[in-house]
Amino acid sequence: MPTISIEALSSLVDTSRRDLRVVVSGNGAVPWTVLRALDSILPGYRMFMLNAPKGVPDRTGVILETAFVGAGMRRSERLAYYPCRLSQVPLLFGGRLPVDIVLVHTSAPLNGKVSLGIEVNILPAAIESARAHGGLVIAQANPNMPYTYGDGEYYLDDFDAIIEVDEPFGGHALQAGTAQGAAHAAPAPSLPSKGIDRAESARIIGQLVSDRIGDGATLQMGIGEIPDATLAGLLKKKGLGIWTEMLADGVLALDDAGALDPDRTLVSSFVHGTTTLNDWVHCNDRVRILRTETTNAPARICQNPGMTSINTALQVDLLDQANASRINARIHSGFGGQTDFTVGAMHARGGQAIMALRSWHPKADTSTIVPLLDEPVTSFQHTAVVTENGVAEMAGFDERTQAAHLIEFAGHPRVREELWEEAVALGLV
């Protein structure tokens, strides 16, 4: 494993090819310095990245590939979107999408290893594909990247080259070897100031969701107003576990409140949050960042006690089908892990898959509870659909009762009469 300079990168890469597939750490772990250097020496290539942020290369000659669209790829004319459950993405690299180069953002070496830090996700599968096809695995090693335990730990000799940088990405310099991560004092999150109606609706939804979660449950939840509001109602719970796709700052408040079971390992496939969170996961033996095939496998998800999946959507129809991926038929994000966790949670003992959303979309000025989706379905048949108007119970009810619950308990009062009329037309009344 040679440590090379950024200038020596061109000597490793076959710059004559224009079809190289380059898989790159995404989300908040983009290795910007080495990615820009690679982009400058390759006239054309295919770049696969999950949830790419703004600023990634998007120019003639670069095909943008992903199974989950981020702001850096959304609406690009060069986007190649692969509709795929996140748990299935690693299989693409072993089949139709062989990998030529993997560019990862790692921690600084610790005891002869580096860690993929806050982004493990699909990267182990990409590394295995590159090795199987004689490709390159290149690391940008950064002392600001946390060292996390789990599937992202690699020996230095596992890389064809390591390029050392010192660049911020939301964290700052970390002290190696702190057994439980950096100390923290994270307060319970406050809701963004976006108007009393918006904040109040998030508070109500969050309370309704948290009321359904008992002590000892296992949580999967993301970031945003509604998850934050749900979190506020969980701080007095006991023995909670985490098995999730994304670990966000909410875990800090739960830990500070003593709501987490100290004997249960917190499992995720990537970390997305503040400097405080990055410091906390650094060398934290309670946390394991694992590959997507493990975290998102419904068969593994359902093994967690009281597995509770909390997701949101753009629309839910009267058949309890949710669209969280497309707007006017155009891809906005992707399936992500919503389908994986919905299925896994529904099969868990005492599990539940909750769909939580506002009943009215203020920007589009339209109801989010609709008669029938005209967009592809992301997930369907949840335990309950929760809005600021109430809880529409789904599990165990026939389709007509489900529709009635959605109209009366989840739908916005302004559209309930219209929804009833549409329900008649659909044969649901």
ZIQUI-V116540 format. One record per pair of residues at least 24 apart in sequence whose ideal C-beta (glycine too) atoms are under 8 Angstrom apart, sorted by the first residue. I is the first residue (numbers start at 1). J is the second residue. If there is no record, write none. Layout:
i->{I | I}
j->{J | J}
This chain:
i->{1 | 1 | 1 | 1 | 1 | 1 | 1 | 2 | 2 | 3 | 3 | 3 | 3 | 4 | 4 | 4 | 5 | 6 | 6 | 6 | 6 | 8 | 9 | 9 | 9 | 9 | 9 | 9 | 9 | 10 | 12 | 12 | 12 | 12 | 13 | 13 | 13 | 13 | 13 | 15 | 15 | 15 | 17 | 17 | 18 | 18 | 18 | 18 | 18 | 19 | 19 | 19 | 20 | 20 | 20 | 20 | 21 | 21 | 21 | 21 | 21 | 21 | 21 | 21 | 21 | 22 | 22 | 22 | 22 | 22 | 22 | 22 | 22 | 23 | 23 | 23 | 23 | 23 | 23 | 23 | 23 | 23 | 23 | 23 | 23 | 24 | 24 | 24 | 24 | 24 | 24 | 25 | 25 | 25 | 25 | 25 | 25 | 25 | 26 | 26 | 26 | 26 | 26 | 26 | 26 | 26 | 27 | 27 | 27 | 27 | 27 | 27 | 27 | 27 | 28 | 28 | 28 | 28 | 28 | 28 | 28 | 29 | 29 | 29 | 29 | 29 | 29 | 29 | 29 | 30 | 30 | 30 | 31 | 31 | 31 | 31 | 31 | 31 | 32 | 32 | 33 | 33 | 33 | 33 | 34 | 34 | 34 | 34 | 34 | 35 | 38 | 38 | 46 | 48 | 48 | 48 | 49 | 50 | 50 | 50 | 65 | 66 | 67 | 67 | 67 | 68 | 68 | 68 | 68 | 69 | 69 | 69 | 69 | 74 | 74 | 75 | 79 | 81 | 81 | 83 | 83 | 83 | 84 | 84 | 85 | 85 | 85 | 85 | 85 | 86 | 86 | 86 | 86 | 86 | 86 | 86 | 86 | 87 | 87 | 87 | 87 | 87 | 87 | 87 | 89 | 89 | 89 | 90 | 90 | 90 | 90 | 90 | 90 | 90 | 91 | 93 | 93 | 93 | 93 | 93 | 94 | 94 | 94 | 94 | 97 | 98 | 98 | 98 | 99 | 99 | 99 | 99 | 99 | 100 | 100 | 100 | 100 | 101 | 101 | 101 | 101 | 101 | 102 | 102 | 102 | 102 | 102 | 102 | 102 | 103 | 103 | 104 | 104 | 104 | 104 | 105 | 105 | 105 | 105 | 105 | 106 | 106 | 106 | 106 | 106 | 106 | 106 | 107 | 107 | 107 | 107 | 107 | 107 | 107 | 108 | 108 | 108 | 108 | 108 | 108 | 109 | 109 | 110 | 110 | 110 | 110 | 112 | 112 | 113 | 113 | 113 | 113 | 114 | 114 | 114 | 114 | 114 | 114 | 114 | 115 | 115 | 115 | 115 | 115 | 115 | 115 | 115 | 116 | 116 | 116 | 116 | 116 | 117 | 117 | 117 | 117 | 117 | 117 | 117 | 118 | 118 | 118 | 118 | 118 | 118 | 118 | 118 | 118 | 119 | 119 | 119 | 120 | 120 | 120 | 120 | 120 | 120 | 120 | 120 | 120 | 120 | 121 | 121 | 121 | 121 | 122 | 122 | 123 | 123 | 124 | 124 | 124 | 125 | 125 | 125 | 127 | 127 | 136 | 136 | 138 | 138 | 139 | 140 | 141 | 142 | 142 | 142 | 143 | 143 | 144 | 144 | 144 | 144 | 144 | 144 | 145 | 145 | 146 | 146 | 146 | 146 | 146 | 146 | 146 | 146 | 147 | 147 | 147 | 147 | 148 | 148 | 148 | 148 | 148 | 148 | 148 | 148 | 149 | 149 | 149 | 149 | 149 | 149 | 150 | 150 | 150 | 150 | 151 | 151 | 151 | 151 | 152 | 170 | 170 | 170 | 170 | 171 | 171 | 171 | 172 | 172 | 174 | 174 | 174 | 176 | 177 | 178 | 178 | 179 | 179 | 179 | 180 | 180 | 180 | 180 | 181 | 181 | 181 | 181 | 181 | 181 | 181 | 182 | 182 | 182 | 182 | 184 | 184 | 184 | 184 | 184 | 184 | 185 | 186 | 186 | 186 | 186 | 186 | 187 | 188 | 188 | 188 | 188 | 188 | 189 | 189 | 189 | 189 | 189 | 189 | 190 | 191 | 191 | 191 | 192 | 194 | 198 | 198 | 199 | 200 | 201 | 201 | 202 | 202 | 202 | 202 | 202 | 203 | 203 | 204 | 205 | 205 | 205 | 205 | 205 | 205 | 205 | 205 | 206 | 206 | 206 | 206 | 207 | 207 | 208 | 208 | 208 | 209 | 209 | 209 | 209 | 209 | 210 | 212 | 212 | 212 | 212 | 212 | 213 | 213 | 213 | 213 | 214 | 214 | 215 | 215 | 216 | 216 | 216 | 216 | 216 | 217 | 217 | 217 | 217 | 217 | 217 | 218 | 218 | 218 | 218 | 218 | 218 | 218 | 218 | 219 | 219 | 219 | 219 | 220 | 220 | 220 | 220 | 220 | 220 | 220 | 220 | 220 | 220 | 221 | 221 | 221 | 221 | 222 | 222 | 222 | 222 | 222 | 223 | 223 | 223 | 223 | 223 | 224 | 226 | 226 | 226 | 226 | 227 | 230 | 230 | 234 | 235 | 239 | 241 | 241 | 241 | 242 | 242 | 242 | 243 | 243 | 243 | 243 | 243 | 244 | 244 | 245 | 245 | 245 | 245 | 245 | 245 | 245 | 245 | 245 | 246 | 246 | 246 | 247 | 247 | 247 | 247 | 247 | 247 | 247 | 248 | 248 | 248 | 249 | 249 | 249 | 249 | 251 | 251 | 252 | 252 | 252 | 255 | 262 | 267 | 268 | 269 | 269 | 269 | 295 | 296 | 296 | 296 | 297 | 297 | 298 | 298 | 298 | 298 | 298 | 299 | 300 | 301 | 301 | 301 | 301 | 301 | 301 | 301 | 302 | 302 | 302 | 302 | 302 | 302 | 303 | 304 | 304 | 305 | 305 | 305 | 306 | 306 | 306 | 306 | 307 | 307 | 307 | 307 | 307 | 307 | 308 | 308 | 308 | 308 | 308 | 309 | 309 | 309 | 309 | 309 | 309 | 309 | 309 | 310 | 310 | 311 | 311 | 311 | 311 | 311 | 311 | 311 | 311 | 312 | 312 | 312 | 313 | 313 | 313 | 313 | 313 | 314 | 314 | 314 | 315 | 315 | 315 | 315 | 315 | 316 | 316 | 316 | 316 | 316 | 316 | 316 | 316 | 317 | 317 | 317 | 317 | 317 | 318 | 318 | 318 | 318 | 318 | 318 | 318 | 318 | 318 | 318 | 318 | 318 | 318 | 319 | 319 | 319 | 319 | 319 | 320 | 320 | 320 | 320 | 320 | 320 | 320 | 321 | 321 | 321 | 321 | 322 | 322 | 322 | 322 | 322 | 322 | 323 | 323 | 323 | 323 | 323 | 324 | 324 | 325 | 325 | 325 | 326 | 326 | 327 | 329 | 335 | 338 | 338 | 339 | 339 | 342 | 342 | 345 | 346 | 346 | 346 | 346 | 351 | 352 | 352 | 352 | 353 | 353 | 353 | 354 | 354 | 354 | 354 | 354 | 355 | 355 | 355 | 355 | 355 | 356 | 356 | 356 | 357 | 357 | 357 | 358 | 358 | 359 | 359 | 359 | 359 | 359 | 359 | 360 | 360 | 367 | 367 | 367 | 367 | 367 | 369 | 369 | 369 | 369 | 369 | 369 | 369 | 371 | 371 | 371 | 371 | 371 | 372 | 372 | 385 | 386 | 387 | 387 | 389 | 399 | 400 | 400 | 403 | 403 | 404 | 404}
j->{156 | 157 | 158 | 159 | 160 | 161 | 162 | 161 | 162 | 161 | 162 | 163 | 164 | 161 | 162 | 163 | 163 | 33 | 34 | 37 | 163 | 161 | 34 | 37 | 38 | 41 | 138 | 161 | 163 | 41 | 136 | 138 | 160 | 161 | 38 | 41 | 42 | 101 | 136 | 41 | 42 | 43 | 45 | 100 | 42 | 43 | 44 | 45 | 61 | 44 | 45 | 46 | 45 | 46 | 100 | 101 | 45 | 46 | 48 | 65 | 97 | 98 | 99 | 100 | 101 | 46 | 47 | 48 | 99 | 100 | 101 | 102 | 103 | 47 | 48 | 49 | 93 | 99 | 101 | 102 | 103 | 122 | 123 | 126 | 130 | 48 | 49 | 56 | 102 | 103 | 104 | 49 | 103 | 104 | 105 | 116 | 119 | 123 | 50 | 51 | 52 | 53 | 66 | 70 | 119 | 121 | 51 | 53 | 70 | 118 | 119 | 121 | 270 | 272 | 53 | 118 | 119 | 169 | 170 | 271 | 272 | 105 | 116 | 117 | 118 | 119 | 145 | 169 | 270 | 56 | 105 | 169 | 103 | 104 | 105 | 140 | 142 | 165 | 167 | 169 | 140 | 163 | 165 | 167 | 103 | 138 | 140 | 163 | 165 | 103 | 101 | 103 | 80 | 97 | 99 | 126 | 73 | 89 | 121 | 122 | 97 | 334 | 92 | 334 | 335 | 333 | 334 | 335 | 336 | 331 | 332 | 333 | 334 | 331 | 332 | 330 | 331 | 331 | 334 | 334 | 335 | 376 | 334 | 335 | 296 | 335 | 337 | 339 | 340 | 122 | 245 | 292 | 296 | 335 | 336 | 337 | 340 | 292 | 293 | 296 | 297 | 298 | 337 | 340 | 122 | 125 | 292 | 122 | 124 | 125 | 126 | 291 | 292 | 293 | 125 | 122 | 125 | 126 | 128 | 129 | 125 | 128 | 129 | 132 | 129 | 129 | 132 | 133 | 126 | 129 | 130 | 133 | 135 | 130 | 133 | 135 | 136 | 130 | 135 | 136 | 137 | 138 | 126 | 127 | 130 | 135 | 136 | 137 | 138 | 138 | 140 | 137 | 138 | 139 | 140 | 139 | 140 | 142 | 145 | 169 | 139 | 140 | 141 | 142 | 145 | 154 | 162 | 141 | 142 | 143 | 145 | 146 | 147 | 148 | 141 | 142 | 143 | 145 | 147 | 176 | 141 | 156 | 147 | 176 | 177 | 283 | 155 | 156 | 153 | 154 | 155 | 156 | 139 | 141 | 147 | 153 | 154 | 156 | 162 | 145 | 146 | 147 | 148 | 149 | 152 | 153 | 154 | 148 | 152 | 153 | 154 | 289 | 145 | 146 | 147 | 148 | 152 | 271 | 289 | 145 | 146 | 148 | 270 | 271 | 272 | 278 | 281 | 289 | 152 | 270 | 271 | 148 | 150 | 151 | 152 | 269 | 270 | 289 | 290 | 291 | 292 | 269 | 270 | 291 | 292 | 291 | 292 | 152 | 291 | 151 | 152 | 291 | 291 | 292 | 293 | 154 | 158 | 160 | 161 | 162 | 163 | 163 | 165 | 165 | 166 | 167 | 169 | 173 | 174 | 168 | 169 | 171 | 172 | 173 | 174 | 169 | 171 | 171 | 174 | 271 | 278 | 279 | 281 | 282 | 283 | 174 | 176 | 282 | 283 | 271 | 281 | 282 | 283 | 284 | 287 | 288 | 289 | 283 | 284 | 285 | 287 | 288 | 289 | 287 | 288 | 289 | 290 | 289 | 290 | 291 | 294 | 289 | 273 | 274 | 275 | 278 | 275 | 278 | 279 | 275 | 279 | 278 | 279 | 282 | 283 | 283 | 282 | 283 | 283 | 284 | 285 | 283 | 284 | 285 | 286 | 279 | 280 | 281 | 282 | 283 | 284 | 287 | 276 | 279 | 280 | 282 | 252 | 255 | 256 | 276 | 279 | 280 | 256 | 249 | 252 | 253 | 256 | 276 | 253 | 231 | 232 | 235 | 253 | 257 | 228 | 231 | 232 | 249 | 250 | 253 | 228 | 225 | 228 | 229 | 225 | 225 | 225 | 362 | 225 | 388 | 358 | 388 | 226 | 228 | 229 | 358 | 388 | 229 | 232 | 388 | 229 | 230 | 356 | 357 | 358 | 386 | 387 | 388 | 230 | 231 | 232 | 233 | 232 | 233 | 386 | 390 | 391 | 233 | 310 | 354 | 356 | 386 | 234 | 308 | 352 | 354 | 384 | 391 | 237 | 240 | 306 | 308 | 306 | 350 | 239 | 240 | 240 | 241 | 261 | 305 | 306 | 241 | 305 | 306 | 307 | 308 | 350 | 242 | 243 | 304 | 305 | 306 | 307 | 308 | 348 | 243 | 244 | 308 | 310 | 244 | 245 | 301 | 307 | 308 | 309 | 310 | 337 | 341 | 345 | 248 | 250 | 309 | 310 | 246 | 248 | 310 | 311 | 312 | 248 | 249 | 250 | 272 | 273 | 312 | 310 | 312 | 356 | 357 | 310 | 310 | 356 | 259 | 259 | 264 | 266 | 304 | 305 | 266 | 267 | 268 | 267 | 295 | 301 | 304 | 307 | 268 | 295 | 269 | 270 | 292 | 295 | 296 | 336 | 337 | 340 | 341 | 270 | 271 | 272 | 271 | 272 | 273 | 277 | 281 | 287 | 289 | 272 | 273 | 277 | 273 | 274 | 276 | 277 | 277 | 280 | 276 | 277 | 280 | 280 | 286 | 295 | 295 | 294 | 295 | 296 | 337 | 337 | 340 | 341 | 340 | 344 | 340 | 341 | 343 | 344 | 347 | 344 | 344 | 340 | 341 | 343 | 344 | 345 | 347 | 348 | 344 | 345 | 346 | 347 | 348 | 351 | 348 | 348 | 351 | 348 | 349 | 350 | 348 | 349 | 350 | 351 | 344 | 345 | 348 | 350 | 351 | 352 | 345 | 351 | 352 | 353 | 354 | 341 | 342 | 344 | 345 | 351 | 352 | 353 | 354 | 354 | 356 | 338 | 341 | 342 | 353 | 354 | 355 | 356 | 379 | 355 | 356 | 357 | 355 | 357 | 368 | 378 | 379 | 361 | 368 | 375 | 368 | 369 | 370 | 373 | 375 | 355 | 357 | 368 | 369 | 370 | 385 | 406 | 410 | 369 | 370 | 371 | 372 | 373 | 369 | 370 | 371 | 372 | 402 | 403 | 406 | 407 | 419 | 422 | 423 | 426 | 428 | 372 | 380 | 399 | 402 | 403 | 380 | 381 | 382 | 385 | 394 | 402 | 406 | 373 | 377 | 379 | 380 | 355 | 377 | 378 | 379 | 380 | 382 | 373 | 375 | 376 | 377 | 378 | 378 | 379 | 375 | 376 | 378 | 375 | 376 | 375 | 375 | 378 | 378 | 379 | 378 | 379 | 379 | 382 | 383 | 381 | 382 | 383 | 395 | 383 | 383 | 384 | 395 | 379 | 382 | 383 | 382 | 383 | 384 | 385 | 386 | 379 | 382 | 384 | 385 | 386 | 385 | 386 | 387 | 385 | 386 | 387 | 387 | 388 | 387 | 388 | 389 | 410 | 411 | 412 | 412 | 414 | 411 | 412 | 414 | 415 | 419 | 406 | 407 | 410 | 411 | 412 | 415 | 419 | 419 | 422 | 423 | 425 | 426 | 422 | 426 | 410 | 410 | 411 | 412 | 413 | 428 | 428 | 429 | 428 | 429 | 428 | 429}
